[in-house]
Amino acid sequence: MVDLSGDEWTQEAFLRAKKELEDQGRSVLLVDTIARPIEGAETVLYNPFELSAYPEGTVLVFYCDTGKETKERLPEFRKKFPDKICLSLRGGRGYWRKTLRI
């Protein structure tokens, strides 16, 4: 069972939850807020208009370089996307390990 109640996911938690939730038909997106994609990861560029078009219940995991900025901006993201689940990627782009697989 995936915990959607917190503010942050580690890379491992993200990868595990993505697999489990997508098997259930739910979208889980890694959202790039700094226009710097993560090598080896499928990301979408932060675009409020496009993100709003995703179905209710979509999980949006925002990232920056360190994870601090996106964690601080979670209230803003949650207000902007009230029908989505908004989380921050702990450690951001800097802690992403392209060799970590689940």
Secondary structure, 3 states (H helix, E strand, C coil): CCCCCCCEECHHHHHHHHHHHHHCCCCEEEEECCCCCCCCCCCEECCHHHHHCCCCCCEEEEECCCCHHHHHCHHHHHHHCCCCEEEEECCHHHHCCCCCCC
